[in-house]
Structure formats: structure tokens, C-alpha cells
Amino acid sequence: MKRKMLLFTLALPVFLCQNVQAQTASRLIGKANLVNNGASFTPVDSTNYTYSGNRGGDLKHTLMYDNSNTWNYLGDTAYSNAWAYSQTFDANNHVTSYIAQYWSGTGWVLSTKNLYYYDTTMKLSAVIQQNWSGTSWTPVSQNVYTYLGSKLVEDRFQVWNGLTTSFENNSQKNYYYDMVSGNKINETDIAWVSGVPVNQAEYIYTYTGSGQLATKTYSTWNGASWDNQNLVTNTYDTTGNMTNVLAQYYNPSTTSWVNQNMHLYSSFTSAHNPMNDIVQTYDTTAAVWNNVMQYTYSYNAYGQIIHSEGMSWNTIHIFESALNDPKANYYYETYSTNVAVKNIGNASNEVNVYPVPAQNMLFIDLNWNEAQTATIAIYDMTGRVVSQWEAPMGNQYHSTIPVGTLTAGNYLVKVTGAQGQVVKQIVIAH
């Protein structure tokens, strides 16, 4: 596969119909990882994602893709198939299955499969993991989830016993929450030993007054009590930006926390995303922090990362690209999420927008069965209003809109009247 095939072109899909109100969102469709070879960045691997309907996702939200493929870089400009993933969904957009396949060199081979189940309140109740035996899917393990109200309180991991043909307890995570804020304050991990639950690890969480995670403490069970192991402390500025993350380990000899590494974040966007991240490690002998790496990030209008690049701290004390430094590019497309609203485009209420595509003029015809006013707006695919006006009270309305100055591309026309809304997609082609 040639490198140029991984330069993704953003396509704007049509998901609109007359009985929906369109809201524009952005979803991840591809990513490419690169590494510095000492002279320039060369590709390592690349992944693409394809979706249907109004599903999306990005690095901060669950990727609700239909299919995904990952390629590994072979050198020069060639890629090789590596992994292929597919997901299915129910009518509520809940994932129902996930299948992974790997490339054997000559064809795709089934590898693993997850099956997802939900309770009557649409909360995830169980996930069954299976492996491909060569002829059929065989169970391996399952996670069973228990809730208290809307809160997940138990995640029990069970493994398949082929002799008894049943799932048997293996480990379990228990979650506890603050009764006032609802924040998770404790996670206790246990293992089942000869059918008896035994403590293994504990995580304790604290929060700032505004509800942001302040500390996370990790401890292990010694048979009688919890032993501190690691502590992560987050610091925020007055506007809510996370300015640094400090990781420490516990020294039982001195009964104190010892600095380990730290991230220093700066240059924030309006969405609280940092554009700069300096990674440091602590020299316990000299009692000083040493720079290791600087990451720079850029984001799109939706606050989604589109580029990251790491530069190493060199011997002359500056950040500079060096061997094995990482780089990543992320690609997105805009799409329309659908929220059902009352349709005004029925047999008696007609909304016609034409021609499609339009070159210099766009025509809009409204025919109402009841006299009413309406607001008409044209949006570009970033959600920006490029034109908006009011249709006067009446049963009929016709308007000729000059569009010669608009950039060629896809747009949305939304008509809002007393009886509801209709959204139509148009194309401007000069």
C-alpha cells in the first residue's frame, strides 16, 4: 500500500432527512504514527475508521466505528495489512459485537470477538470474550457489571472452565462513590483464590472544590493492611486548566513520597486543551528536575487533537528533534447527528430547496397549510451561520438567495416554523 493512500480526504456524508434537526459534529477517520529516524520523520503505522449513521467518536470518546484497519510500515513507501476490526450496533447505538482479525501474510484470520449485553435500562450488563479456534468461536472470559442506580459498583471478571463449561470467578473491581458529589472515591481490586475473595489493590481518588480529579493513590494489600505504592497529583489554574501532573512513588523506609516524573502543561485553548507539554524526571541524588521531552499539540475547531510531536532535551539544553522522537497526525470528518423533531415537510407543508447543486442562485419555496412565520438559516459544515433571515407571516413564501460568493462545498439549510423544523443539505458548485 502506498503512502499516498494514507493521506485522508475529508468527505462530508449525507445523513439528513426531513424529519431531523441536524447538529454538526466531528469524528476521527484516521491516524498515522511516525518516528524520527535521525534525519526526518518516517511512518510507523496508520489506522482508518469508517462509520455509518449518526455515530462518531475520537480519542476522548468511544470510537463507534463500523470498520477499522491498521497498516504497518514496511519501509520506503509501502505498508502491510496488520489488523482489521469491525463492530455492530443495535437500534439504540449500543455496540453489540466487536471482531478483530490479523493479517497472516496472505489473508485475514479471525482472532478475537466480544459480545455485549445490556439490561432493561440500557446499561451494559456483560461482555463475553471469545477466541477463534480455527473452526468456531470458543469462550475465554466474561465481565459482569452491577449497578446501584446509574453508578457502576462492581465489575466481575470470570474465566471459562472447559471442563465444567461455565464461567468461574477470577477477579473483581468494586467502586465506591461520594454520596453528595457522585464522584468515584475508591476502587478496590480483589482476586478469587479457591473461591474466596482476597484484596489485591486499592485506588483512592480526591477532587478539587470544582469536581476535578486532584489525586489518585495506588496501594497494594500485604495481607493485613494497605501499603502505599504510587501517587498522582493534578494541579489546576483558576480557569480549570490542568497545569501539571506529578507522579510519585512511596519510600517505606522514610515513609514519604518521592518525586518520579512530571508533566507541565501550558498554552491552553478555550476548551482547556494544552498546546505544550514538557515531561520531566526527578534526579533524587541532585534533588532537581530534568527535562526529557517536549510535546506540542494542535487542535481543530471541535477541540480534537490533529497533530502531536515530541522533541527531546539535548546536551546543550534545548528541545530538538532526535532519533526515535514520536509524531502523530489525526484526521477527521464532520457529520450530522440526528435529533428527532416535528417535521414540517409533510403533504400539506412543503419545503423545497433547489437546484442541487446550486451555482450562483439558490431557490427556497415554502407552502404552509397554516399561516406562520419562519426563520431560515444556511450553515456551513463547521456549524457556522453564513446567512439567516425571517420569512414573513403567510401560507406561501419564495426566496432567491445569491450564493455565488460562498465557497464551493456542502451546506445545510434549516427552516424553523411554528410547527417544527426541517433541515436539508445542499451543495454549492461553481
Buried (B, 14 or more C-beta within 10 A) or exposed (E): BEBEEBEBEEEBBEBBBBBBBBBBBBBBBBBBBBBBEEEEBBBBBBBBBEBEBBBBBBEEEEBBBBBBBBBBBEEEEEBEBBBBBBBEBEEEEBBBBBBBBBBEEEEEEBBBBBBBBBEEEEEBBBBBBBBBEEEEBEBBBBBBBBBEEEEBBEBBBBBBEEEEEEBEBEBBBBBBBEEEEEEBBBBBBBBBEEEEBEBBBBBBBBBEEEEEBBBBBBBBBEEEEBEBBBBBBBBBEEEEBBBBBBBBBBEEEEEEBEBBBBBBBEEBEEEBBBBEBBBBBBEEEEEEBEBBBBBBBEBBEBBBBBEBBBBBBEEEEEBEBBEEBBBBBBBBBBBBBBEEBEBBBBEEBBBEBEEEEBEEEBEBEBBBEEEBBBEBBBBBBEBEEBBEEEBEEEEEBEEEBEBEEBEEEBBBBBBBBEBBBBBBBBBBEE
